[in-house]
Amino acid sequence: MTLAIPAPEVPAQEVPAQTDASAEAFDVPATDAPETDAPETIARDAREFGAYARTGGWTFALKVARSVRPGGQGADESTKVSAKRFAELAGCSPERVMRFYKAWDLAADDGLVPQFETLQPGVEVELPEADVWLSYYSSRSSAQSVRGTAITAAAEAEGIRPTKALEVAENPTALRAAILADPSTAAAARSALLDRIDDDEELRGALARDVASREELKKAVAGESKVSDRIEYVRQVAEGGQVKTPAGQMIDAPAELRQEAERHLSLLDELDEGEEAGEWAAEAYGTVKTLIQETVDADPELRITERRTKFYSSIGKATKVFEELTFDDADAGEFYEEDMVQRLEELQSALTACIDALRKAAG
């Protein structure tokens, strides 16, 4: 499609990238317009609208591309002007002019439009479709920075317009307001932070400090860790085939126990995203623990082994405590109290009774 567009006046007022147009005139050949009884002013507006609807921002990019040479005209040129001079004539900023210039340059590198050297003021060329424009043009100068380039790449990876992401990045207060007011925005922000946290050590440390410094977050983390541990316990029973008894023995899980663990695990896995799992995890954990205890009680040999294991565990803990008691660094008289001796004597009596009971049981 070829548009007969005169030497331009680039509009001074900024408009969004998708509709980066102005009220400037298009000279569209009369043969391109259908017969109409509408006034000429309306017909002209309609022709201009149709031209822009087909080509979008390329219409104005052509005006810049064929009229501007950054730095001014070259030795073999006499008609092109600098971006600054073009901006003065248009009543806008040189930066705005150069954004159109760079968009054309990128498209020319891809073979979508002619190179600047082949263009002369007033010369028409075939223009791409309007929907391709946003792939090359950014209405925000921040897009050219290292930060802007990274944001643009991330936006393209997510399948959204870079201009939207750049706008959010340039207005963190607006982002904060949206997060505070809208749960879905807060959820999106949380998901993004979690996706970033593995590769951002500074962010990871900042979040850890935030959690450690706020009591409500520490409690929430502890609660969620407990839920996670219980779910993992049930998962190990269902998938691993072995369970740990209350005394710490590892035994093979009976088929009925594994089936019950699998049933509860299936219910947990089917919970909707965001649904609280605490109550379900507690029920699953309690059921599995009860079944393990019933398994132990139902097997006389296993029950004896369990009691023996538990007894040894208690002796080991008590022994460790007494081994830590020492008077090497201080005179016991400095902190002596009668109650200490009394409690140790009571403990000695309990130990003696325990020893006598074991020897009596041994015959």
C-alpha positions in Angstrom: 0.0 0.0 0.0 1.4 3.4 -1.0 0.3 6.6 0.7 0.9 10.0 -0.8 2.1 11.8 2.3 3.5 15.4 2.0 6.5 16.7 3.9 5.4 16.3 7.5 4.7 18.2 10.5 5.4 15.7 13.4 2.8 16.3 16.2 4.0 18.0 19.4 1.7 16.2 21.8 2.7 12.7 23.2 0.2 9.9 22.7 0.3 6.2 23.6 2.5 4.0 21.5 -0.4 2.1 20.0 -2.1 5.3 18.8 0.9 7.5 18.2 -0.9 9.7 15.8 -1.8 13.4 15.3 -4.3 15.6 13.6 -1.8 16.4 10.8 -3.0 16.1 7.2 -2.5 13.2 4.8 -2.7 13.9 1.1 -4.3 10.7 -0.1 -5.0 10.4 -3.8 -8.6 11.0 -4.6 -8.8 7.8 -6.6 -8.2 5.9 -3.3 -11.3 7.3 -1.7 -14.8 5.9 -2.5 -17.5 8.2 -3.9 -19.3 10.0 -1.1 -21.7 12.8 -0.6 -20.1 13.7 2.7 -18.5 17.1 3.1 -14.8 17.2 2.0 -13.6 17.9 5.6 -15.3 14.7 6.8 -14.1 12.7 3.7 -10.6 13.9 4.3 -10.7 12.9 8.0 -12.0 9.4 6.9 -9.2 9.0 4.4 -6.6 10.0 7.0 -8.1 7.7 9.5 -8.1 4.7 7.1 -4.4 5.4 6.2 -3.4 5.4 9.8 -5.5 2.4 10.6 -3.6 0.4 8.0 -0.1 1.6 8.9 -0.2 3.0 12.4 3.0 4.6 13.6 4.8 3.7 10.4 3.1 6.7 8.8 4.9 9.1 11.1 8.1 7.0 11.2 8.4 7.4 7.4 8.1 11.2 7.8 11.1 11.1 10.2 13.1 8.5 8.2 12.9 10.4 4.9 13.5 13.9 6.4 16.0 13.4 9.3 19.7 12.6 9.4 21.0 12.7 13.0 23.7 15.5 13.1 22.4 17.2 10.0 22.9 16.6 6.3 25.9 14.7 4.9 28.2 15.8 2.2 26.0 14.4 -0.5 22.7 15.6 1.0 21.1 19.0 0.8 17.6 18.4 2.0 17.6 16.3 5.2 17.8 18.0 8.6 18.9 17.1 12.1 16.6 15.6 14.6 16.8 18.8 16.6 15.8 21.0 13.7 13.0 18.6 12.7 11.8 18.7 16.3 11.8 22.5 16.3 9.7 22.5 13.2 7.3 20.0 14.6 7.1 21.6 18.0 8.2 18.5 19.9 11.3 17.1 21.6 14.3 15.7 19.7 14.1 12.6 21.9 10.6 11.9 20.5 11.8 12.3 16.9 14.7 9.9 17.6 12.4 7.3 19.0 10.6 7.2 15.6 14.0 7.2 13.9 15.3 4.2 15.9 12.1 2.3 15.3 12.6 2.7 11.6 16.3 1.7 11.9 15.4 -1.5 13.7 12.8 -2.4 11.1 15.3 -1.6 8.3 17.8 -4.0 9.9 15.2 -6.7 9.7 14.4 -5.9 6.0 10.9 -4.7 6.8 11.4 -1.1 5.5 14.0 0.6 3.2 17.3 1.9 4.6 17.5 5.6 5.3 20.0 6.2 2.5 17.3 5.2 -0.1 14.7 7.7 1.2 14.2 11.3 0.2 11.7 13.8 1.5 8.3 13.4 0.0 9.1 10.0 -1.5 6.4 7.3 -0.7 7.2 3.7 0.1 5.3 0.6 1.0 4.6 0.5 4.7 4.2 -2.5 7.1 1.0 -3.3 8.8 0.0 -1.3 11.9 0.2 -4.3 14.2 4.0 -4.7 13.6 4.7 -1.2 14.8 4.9 -2.0 18.5 7.5 -4.6 18.0 9.9 -1.8 17.0 8.8 1.3 18.7 9.0 2.4 22.3 7.4 5.6 23.4 9.5 5.6 26.6 13.1 6.8 26.7 13.8 4.5 29.6 13.5 1.5 27.2 17.0 2.4 25.9 18.8 2.0 29.2 20.3 -1.2 30.5 17.4 -1.5 33.0 14.9 -0.7 30.3 16.3 -3.3 28.0 16.1 -5.9 30.7 12.5 -5.0 31.4 11.6 -5.0 27.7 13.1 -8.5 27.3 11.2 -9.8 30.4 7.9 -8.3 29.1 8.4 -9.9 25.7 9.1 -13.3 27.4 5.8 -12.9 29.3 4.0 -12.1 26.1 3.0 -8.5 27.0 3.7 -5.1 25.6 7.1 -3.7 26.8 5.5 -0.2 27.2 3.2 -1.6 29.9 6.1 -3.1 31.9 8.2 0.1 31.5 5.3 2.2 32.7 4.9 0.1 35.8 8.7 0.2 36.5 8.7 4.0 36.2 5.9 4.4 38.7 6.6 2.2 41.7 4.1 4.1 43.8 1.3 3.1 41.5 2.5 -0.5 41.7 2.5 -0.3 45.5 -1.0 1.1 45.5 -2.2 -1.7 43.3 -0.6 -4.4 45.5 -2.1 -2.9 48.6 -5.6 -2.6 47.1 -5.9 -5.7 44.9 -5.3 -9.3 46.1 -4.7 -10.6 42.5 -2.0 -7.9 42.0 -0.4 -8.9 45.3 -0.4 -12.5 44.3 1.3 -11.7 41.0 3.9 -9.6 42.8 4.6 -12.5 45.2 4.9 -15.0 42.4 7.4 -12.7 40.6 9.5 -12.3 43.8 9.6 -16.0 44.3 10.7 -16.5 40.6 13.5 -14.0 41.1 14.7 -15.0 44.5 16.9 -17.9 43.4 19.1 -15.6 41.3 19.0 -12.4 43.4 21.1 -12.8 46.6 20.4 -9.3 47.7 16.7 -9.8 47.4 16.9 -13.1 49.2 18.8 -11.5 52.1 16.4 -8.6 52.3 13.3 -10.9 52.5 15.0 -13.1 55.1 15.7 -10.0 57.3 12.1 -8.8 56.8 10.8 -12.2 58.0 13.2 -12.3 61.0 12.3 -8.8 62.1 8.5 -9.2 62.1 6.9 -11.4 64.7 3.8 -12.1 62.7 5.9 -13.3 59.7 8.0 -15.6 62.0 4.9 -17.2 63.4 3.5 -17.6 59.9 6.7 -19.2 58.6 6.8 -21.5 61.6 3.2 -22.6 61.1 3.7 -23.2 57.4 6.9 -25.2 58.1 4.9 -27.4 60.5 2.3 -28.0 57.8 4.9 -28.8 55.2 6.7 -31.2 57.5 3.5 -33.1 58.2 2.6 -33.4 54.6 6.1 -34.6 53.8 5.8 -37.2 56.6 2.6 -38.5 55.1 4.2 -38.5 51.7 7.1 -40.6 52.9 4.8 -43.2 54.4 2.7 -43.4 51.2 5.6 -43.5 48.8 8.6 -44.8 50.8 7.0 -47.9 52.4 8.7 -47.4 55.7 7.7 -45.5 58.8 9.4 -44.3 62.0 7.8 -45.4 65.3 7.4 -43.0 68.2 10.6 -44.5 69.7 12.5 -44.0 66.5 12.4 -47.5 65.0 12.2 -47.8 61.2 9.6 -50.5 60.3 7.9 -51.6 57.1 4.5 -49.9 56.7 1.6 -52.3 56.5 -0.4 -52.2 53.3 -3.5 -50.7 55.1 -1.3 -47.9 56.5 0.2 -47.0 53.1 -3.3 -47.0 51.6 -4.6 -44.6 54.2 -1.6 -42.4 53.8 -2.1 -42.4 50.0 -5.8 -41.4 50.4 -4.9 -38.5 52.6 -2.1 -37.4 50.3 -4.5 -37.4 47.4 -6.8 -35.1 49.2 -4.0 -32.8 50.0 -2.8 -32.7 46.4 -6.2 -31.9 45.2 -6.6 -28.8 47.3 -7.2 -25.6 45.3 -4.3 -23.2 45.0 -4.4 -20.8 47.9 -6.6 -23.1 50.0 -5.4 -23.6 53.5 -3.8 -27.0 54.0 -3.2 -26.8 57.7 -6.3 -28.5 58.9 -6.1 -31.2 56.2 -2.4 -31.8 57.0 -3.1 -32.1 60.7 -5.8 -34.7 60.1 -3.6 -36.7 57.8 -0.6 -36.6 60.2 -2.8 -37.5 63.2 -4.4 -40.5 61.3 -1.0 -41.9 60.2 0.5 -41.5 63.7 -2.4 -43.3 65.2 -2.2 -46.2 62.7 1.5 -46.5 63.4 0.9 -46.8 67.1 -1.8 -49.4 66.5 0.6 -51.3 64.3 3.2 -51.4 67.1 0.6 -52.4 69.8 -0.7 -55.2 67.6 2.7 -56.9 67.4 3.9 -58.3 70.8 7.6 -58.5 69.6 7.5 -55.1 68.1 5.8 -53.7 71.2 8.7 -55.0 73.4 11.3 -53.7 71.0 9.6 -50.3 71.0 9.6 -50.1 74.8 13.2 -51.1 75.0 14.2 -48.5 72.3 12.3 -45.8 74.2 13.9 -46.8 77.5 17.4 -46.6 76.0 16.6 -43.3 74.5 15.6 -41.9 77.9 18.7 -43.3 79.5 20.9 -41.7 76.8 19.3 -38.3 77.3 19.6 -38.5 81.1 23.2 -39.5 80.8 24.0 -36.6 78.5 22.5 -34.2 81.0 24.5 -35.5 83.9 27.7 -35.5 81.8 27.3 -31.8 81.3 27.2 -31.1 85.0 30.6 -30.1 86.3 32.2 -28.3 89.2 35.6 -27.8 87.6 35.2 -24.1 87.0 33.6 -23.1 90.3 33.4 -24.1 94.0 30.0 -25.8 94.5 29.7 -23.9 97.7 29.3 -20.7 95.8 25.8 -21.7 94.6 24.9 -24.5 96.9 21.2 -24.8 98.0 19.6 -27.5 100.1 16.9 -28.0 97.5 19.6 -29.2 95.0 20.7 -32.0 97.3 17.1 -33.0 98.1 16.2 -33.2 94.4 19.3 -35.3 93.6 18.5 -37.6 96.5 15.0 -38.1 95.1 16.4 -38.8 91.7 18.9 -41.3 93.2 16.0 -43.1 95.0 14.1 -43.3 91.7 17.2 -44.7 89.9 17.7 -47.3 92.7 14.0 -48.4 92.4 14.4 -48.6 88.6 17.5 -50.8 88.9 15.9 -53.0 91.4 12.8 -53.5 89.2 15.0 -54.4 86.2 17.1 -56.9 88.2 13.9 -58.5 89.7 12.4 -58.8 86.2 15.6 -60.5 85.0 15.2 -63.2 87.8 
